[in-house]
Amino acid sequence: MSSRLERRLGLGDAVFIGLGSMIGAGVFAAFQPAAQIAGAGMLVGLVVAAIVAFCNASSSAQLAAQYPSAGGSYVYGREELGPRWGFAAGWSFLIGKTASSAAMAMVFAAYAVPSEWARPVAVAVVVVLVTVNLFGITRTALLTKVIVIPVLALLAVVIASGVIGGSWAIVPESLQSWFGGGGEWRLSGTVPAHAEVESAIGGPLAVLQSAGLLFFAFAGYARIATLGEEVRDPAKNIPRAIGIAFAVVVVVYAAVGVTALGALGASGLAATDNPLVDVVTTNGWAWAAPLVRIGAALASLGALLALIAGLGRTAFAMAREGDLPRWFSAVHARYKTPYRAELVVGAVVVVLVLVADLRGVIGFSSFGVLLYYFVANLAAFRQARAFRRYPRAVSVLGALGCAVLVITLPLPAVVTGALVVIAGFVLREVRTRTPRLN
């Protein structure tokens, strides 16, 4: 069996894989809990999340140009900081994004079928998408395009409903109410009790917590970097793909966030379980509500497809370097995919879908993703001047941003994530001292 991948993806393919990873369930679900925490201040949280994400994307693009190989920050950390840092990034990516994959499958099923069928359908969609990935990355890129294009069109419908039928006066009113007289930070309006607003947490901390939630709607650009051995002319195309995908997503998310606030207000947005469905309904476009539900399901599907591709290739890269058993580094002779790694990843995702709840897997995912990007920023900071495309201050800001957003996570997620990372290091040390385990 070979342990090399084949370069089959162009710039457009890489951009769509990045868009498919970022424009996932987050854009349909993240604004509601962000509004619960910070009210209209979620718009400030969105800006904070975008700044941190921009720094992370810049560091990832800069590193990908120098290290165009599969594995993303696992490779970057290993080359710039040392093997243990690389393992920290790779292991964090695997645990975080495996949990995120389970979350995407759950969200897809929640929108697509009645609740009693949710878990079986979530398992089925994981099996189908793992199979798609096994047949080759060009098929993955093609299916991602098929998913992303209609999702972008449906988000355009949501935005158009606000432009044509929305009450835009509510946005400045909500912001003014949020700041309050004399600079008081508070939610606008009266939020129903069932919205579970964390009103005891106010001010800048509430904005940071909302930023922590909204950040993960941006976090898919790393998937482009993990495909470094399958993109043609990677030193040129990977940084460009990351930049293009990120720019598109920032514009879309900002427009959707303002549209949602304009239609529902902070209190209404905090109280709804289906914010974008309610946006089009409130704006008089009820005919679009079923389409938005379909869009949410498709977006979750696209994110899950790209996640599985990135997870398998990170596990492949770690196995090739000896940080995971080399059994995982096998590449299928015909389809040129890391099939063993992808099958194992798929099996773990299925187990999580069957035993975990959505809140738990999202919190666990958040911890792993932030640690992954923290290592990426440190690696970018250490790059030689000849390879740096951005000032070191960008990497510093990104690392600090990741560290600050970790504070916003629930304590159980932080404790569980830390324990799993420690367990990974322990197993790695045992393996490296016991050659037969390879």
C-alpha positions in Angstrom: 0.0 0.0 0.0 1.2 3.5 -0.8 1.5 6.2 1.8 1.3 9.2 -0.6 -1.8 11.1 -1.7 -2.5 12.4 -5.2 -2.9 16.1 -6.2 -6.3 16.3 -7.8 -7.9 19.5 -6.5 -7.7 23.0 -8.1 -8.3 26.4 -6.5 -12.1 26.2 -6.9 -12.3 22.8 -5.4 -10.3 23.9 -2.3 -12.5 27.0 -1.9 -15.7 25.0 -2.0 -14.4 22.5 0.5 -13.6 25.5 2.8 -17.0 27.0 2.3 -18.6 23.6 2.9 -16.7 23.3 6.2 -17.5 26.8 7.4 -21.1 27.3 6.2 -22.4 24.4 8.2 -25.0 24.2 10.9 -23.4 27.1 12.8 -25.0 29.8 10.6 -28.4 28.3 11.2 -27.9 27.7 15.0 -25.2 29.9 16.5 -27.0 33.2 16.5 -29.7 32.1 18.9 -27.5 31.1 21.8 -25.3 34.1 21.1 -28.3 36.4 21.5 -29.3 34.6 24.7 -26.0 35.5 26.2 -25.3 39.0 24.8 -28.5 40.2 23.2 -27.8 42.7 20.4 -24.2 42.6 21.7 -23.8 39.4 19.6 -23.0 41.7 16.7 -19.9 42.8 18.6 -19.3 39.2 19.4 -19.5 38.4 15.7 -16.8 41.0 15.0 -14.6 39.6 17.8 -15.1 36.1 16.4 -14.3 37.3 12.9 -11.1 39.0 14.1 -9.8 35.9 15.9 -10.8 33.7 12.9 -9.0 36.1 10.5 -5.8 35.8 12.6 -6.1 32.0 12.6 -6.8 31.9 8.9 -3.9 34.1 8.1 -1.5 32.0 10.2 -2.9 28.8 8.6 -2.5 30.2 5.1 1.0 31.4 5.8 2.0 28.0 7.2 0.3 26.1 4.4 2.4 27.9 1.8 5.6 26.6 3.5 4.3 23.2 4.4 1.9 22.0 1.6 1.3 18.5 3.1 -1.6 16.7 4.7 -2.2 17.3 8.4 -2.5 21.1 8.8 -1.4 22.4 12.2 -0.1 18.9 13.1 2.6 19.4 10.5 3.1 23.1 11.3 3.5 22.5 15.0 5.8 19.6 14.5 8.1 21.5 12.1 8.2 24.8 13.9 7.7 23.9 17.6 8.7 20.3 17.9 7.0 16.8 17.9 5.0 17.2 21.1 3.5 20.5 19.9 2.6 18.8 16.6 1.0 16.0 18.4 -1.0 18.4 20.6 -2.4 20.1 17.5 -3.1 16.8 15.6 -4.7 15.1 18.6 -6.8 18.2 19.5 -8.0 18.4 15.9 -9.0 14.7 15.9 -10.9 14.8 19.2 -12.5 18.2 18.5 -13.5 17.6 14.9 -14.7 14.1 15.6 -17.1 15.5 18.2 -18.0 18.3 15.7 -18.8 15.6 13.1 -21.2 14.0 15.5 -22.8 17.3 16.1 -23.2 18.0 12.4 -24.9 14.6 11.9 -27.2 15.3 14.8 -28.2 18.7 13.4 -28.8 17.3 10.0 -31.1 14.6 11.4 -32.9 17.2 13.6 -33.9 19.3 10.6 -34.5 16.4 8.2 -36.6 13.9 10.1 -38.9 13.6 13.1 -37.1 13.3 16.5 -37.8 9.5 16.9 -35.8 8.9 13.7 -33.0 11.3 14.5 -30.3 9.0 15.7 -30.7 6.2 13.1 -30.7 8.8 10.3 -27.6 10.6 11.8 -25.8 7.2 11.8 -26.9 6.5 8.3 -25.6 9.9 7.0 -22.2 9.3 8.6 -21.9 5.9 6.9 -22.9 7.4 3.5 -20.4 10.3 3.7 -17.6 8.1 4.9 -18.2 5.9 1.8 -18.2 9.0 -0.4 -14.8 10.0 1.0 -13.4 6.5 0.5 -14.1 6.8 -3.3 -11.8 9.8 -3.6 -11.3 13.4 -2.8 -12.5 14.7 -6.3 -15.9 13.1 -5.5 -15.9 14.8 -2.1 -15.2 18.2 -3.8 -17.9 17.7 -6.4 -20.5 16.8 -3.7 -19.4 19.7 -1.6 -20.1 22.1 -4.5 -23.5 20.5 -5.0 -24.3 21.2 -1.4 -22.7 24.6 -0.9 -24.2 26.4 -3.9 -27.9 25.9 -2.9 -27.1 26.7 0.7 -25.6 30.0 -0.3 -28.7 30.7 -2.5 -31.0 30.0 0.5 -29.0 32.3 2.8 -29.3 34.9 0.0 -33.1 34.4 0.3 -33.0 35.0 4.1 -31.0 38.2 3.6 -33.3 39.3 0.8 -36.3 38.8 3.0 -34.7 41.3 5.4 -33.7 43.8 2.8 -37.2 43.8 1.2 -39.5 43.2 4.1 -37.5 43.7 7.3 -37.9 46.4 9.9 -34.3 47.7 10.0 -35.1 50.3 12.6 -35.0 47.6 15.2 -31.2 47.1 14.8 -30.1 50.5 16.1 -32.9 50.4 18.7 -31.6 47.1 19.9 -28.0 48.3 20.0 -29.0 51.5 21.8 -31.0 49.4 24.4 -28.1 47.0 24.8 -25.7 49.8 25.7 -28.4 51.5 27.8 -28.2 54.8 29.5 -24.8 55.6 30.8 -23.1 52.7 29.1 -25.0 49.9 30.9 -24.6 46.6 29.2 -27.9 44.6 29.0 -30.2 42.7 26.8 -32.7 44.6 24.7 -36.4 44.0 25.4 -37.9 41.4 27.7 -36.8 37.9 26.9 -39.2 35.0 27.7 -38.2 32.7 30.5 -37.9 29.7 28.1 -35.1 31.5 26.2 -32.8 30.7 29.2 -30.9 34.0 28.9 -27.8 34.1 31.1 -28.6 37.6 32.2 -26.4 37.3 35.3 -23.4 37.4 33.0 -23.2 40.9 31.6 -20.8 43.3 29.9 -17.7 42.4 28.0 -17.7 38.8 29.3 -21.1 38.2 27.7 -19.7 39.5 24.4 -16.7 37.2 24.6 -19.0 34.2 25.4 -21.1 35.0 22.3 -17.9 35.3 20.3 -16.8 31.9 21.6 -20.1 30.4 20.2 -19.9 32.4 16.9 -16.3 31.6 16.3 -17.0 28.0 15.5 -19.2 29.0 12.6 -15.9 30.2 11.0 -13.7 27.3 11.9 -13.7 25.3 8.7 -10.8 26.9 6.8 -8.4 24.5 8.5 -9.9 21.7 6.3 -8.3 23.3 3.3 -4.9 23.1 4.9 -5.4 19.5 5.9 -5.8 18.6 2.2 -2.3 20.0 1.4 -1.1 16.9 -0.5 -4.2 16.8 -2.7 -4.2 20.4 -4.0 -2.4 21.4 -7.2 0.2 24.1 -6.7 -0.4 24.2 -3.0 2.0 27.0 -2.1 -0.1 29.3 -4.2 -3.6 27.8 -4.1 -4.0 26.9 -0.4 -3.5 30.5 0.9 -5.7 31.9 -1.8 -8.4 29.3 -1.1 -8.4 30.1 2.6 -8.5 33.8 2.0 -11.4 33.6 -0.6 -13.5 31.2 1.5 -13.0 33.3 4.7 -13.9 36.5 2.9 -17.1 35.0 1.5 -18.2 33.6 4.9 -17.5 36.9 6.8 -19.8 38.8 4.4 -22.5 36.1 4.5 -22.5 35.8 8.3 -22.5 39.6 8.9 -25.5 39.9 6.6 -27.3 37.0 8.1 -26.7 38.3 11.7 -27.9 41.8 11.0 -30.9 40.4 9.1 -31.8 38.1 12.0 -31.5 41.0 14.5 -33.5 43.3 12.3 -36.4 40.8 11.9 -36.7 39.4 15.4 -34.9 41.9 17.7 -32.5 40.6 20.4 -35.2 39.2 22.6 -37.0 37.4 19.7 -33.8 36.0 18.4 -32.9 34.7 21.8 -36.2 33.0 22.2 -36.4 31.0 19.0 -35.1 27.5 18.3 -35.2 28.1 14.5 -34.0 31.6 14.0 -33.6 31.8 10.2 -37.0 30.1 9.7 -38.6 32.7 11.9 -36.7 35.5 10.1 -38.3 34.7 6.7 -41.7 34.1 8.3 -41.6 37.4 10.2 -40.5 39.3 7.1 -43.6 37.9 5.2 -41.8 35.2 3.2 -43.3 32.2 4.9 -43.1 30.3 1.6 -39.3 30.2 2.1 -39.5 28.5 5.6 -39.4 24.9 4.2 -36.5 25.9 2.0 -34.5 27.2 4.9 -35.0 24.0 6.8 -33.7 22.1 3.7 -30.8 24.6 3.6 -29.9 23.8 7.3 -29.9 20.1 6.6 -27.8 20.6 3.4 -25.3 22.9 5.3 -24.9 20.3 8.0 -24.3 17.6 5.4 -21.7 19.7 3.6 -19.8 20.5 6.8 -19.9 16.8 7.8 -18.5 15.7 4.5 -15.6 18.1 4.7 -15.0 17.3 8.3 -14.6 13.6 7.6 -12.2 14.3 4.8 -10.0 16.5 7.0 -10.1 14.0 10.0 -9.0 11.1 7.9 -6.1 13.0 6.4 -4.9 14.3 9.8 -4.9 10.8 11.2 -3.1 9.6 8.1 -0.4 12.3 8.5 0.0 11.5 12.2 0.3 7.8 11.5 2.9 8.4 8.8 5.0 10.3 11.3 4.6 7.6 14.0 2.4 9.5 16.3 -0.4 7.1 15.6 0.0 3.4 14.7 1.3 3.2 11.1 -1.6 0.9 10.2 -3.6 4.2 9.8 -1.2 5.5 7.1 -2.3 3.0 4.3 -3.6 4.7 1.1 -6.1 2.8 -1.1 -4.3 1.6 -4.3 -7.2 2.6 -6.6 -8.9 5.6 -4.9 -5.8 7.1 -3.3 -7.6 7.8 0.0 -6.5 7.0 3.6 -9.2 4.5 3.9 -8.3 2.9 7.2 -8.1 6.2 9.0 -11.4 7.3 7.5 -13.2 4.0 8.5 -12.0 4.3 12.1 -13.0 8.0 12.3 -16.4 7.2 10.9 -16.9 4.4 13.5 -16.0 6.8 16.4 -18.4 9.4 15.0 -21.2 6.8 14.9 -20.5 5.8 18.5 -20.7 9.5 19.6 -24.0 10.0 17.7 -25.5 7.0 19.5 -24.3 7.9 23.1 -23.8 11.7 23.4 -26.0 14.7 23.3 -25.6 17.8 21.1 -24.6 20.2 23.9 -21.9 17.9 25.1 -20.3 17.2 21.8 -20.3 20.9 20.8 -18.5 21.9 24.1 -16.0 19.1 23.7 -15.4 20.1 20.1 -14.8 23.7 21.0 -12.0 22.9 23.4 -10.1 20.8 20.8 -10.5 23.4 18.0 -9.3 26.3 20.0 -6.2 24.4 21.1 -5.5 23.4 17.5 -5.5 27.0 16.3 -3.5 28.1 19.4 -0.7 25.8 18.2 -1.1 27.1 14.6 -0.6 30.7 15.7 2.5 29.8 17.8 3.9 27.9 14.8 3.3 30.9 12.5 5.0 33.2 15.1 8.1 31.0 14.9 8.3 30.9 11.1 11.4 32.4 9.5 11.0 35.9 8.1 11.4 34.6 4.5 8.1 32.7 4.9 6.0 35.2 6.8 3.3 36.9 4.8 1.8 38.8 7.8 3.2 40.6 10.8 3.9 38.5 13.8 1.4 40.6 15.7 -1.3 38.7 13.7 -0.2 35.4 15.2 0.1 36.9 18.7 -3.4 38.3 18.5 -4.7 34.9 17.2 -3.1 32.9 20.0 -4.4 35.3 22.6 -7.8 35.3 21.1 -7.9 31.5 21.2 -6.8 31.5 24.9 -9.4 34.1 25.9 -12.2 32.3 24.1 -11.3 29.0 25.9 -12.4 30.9 29.1 -15.9 31.2 27.7 -16.3 27.4 27.4 -18.3 25.4 30.1 -16.1 24.0 32.8 -17.1 20.3 32.0 -15.9 20.8 28.4 -12.6 22.2 29.5 -12.0 19.5 32.1 -13.0 16.6 29.8 -11.0 18.0 26.9 -7.9 18.5 29.0 -8.2 14.9 30.3 -8.5 13.5 26.8 -5.5 15.5 25.6 -3.4 14.3 28.6 -4.5 10.7 27.9 -3.4 11.1 24.3 0.0 12.2 25.4 0.3 9.3 27.8 -0.6 6.8 25.1 1.8 8.4 22.7 4.7 8.1 25.2 3.8 4.4 25.8 3.7 3.7 22.1 7.0 5.4 21.3 8.7 3.3 24.0 7.0 0.1 22.8 7.9 -0.3 19.1 5.7 -3.4 18.6 2.6 -1.2 19.1 3.3 0.4 15.7 
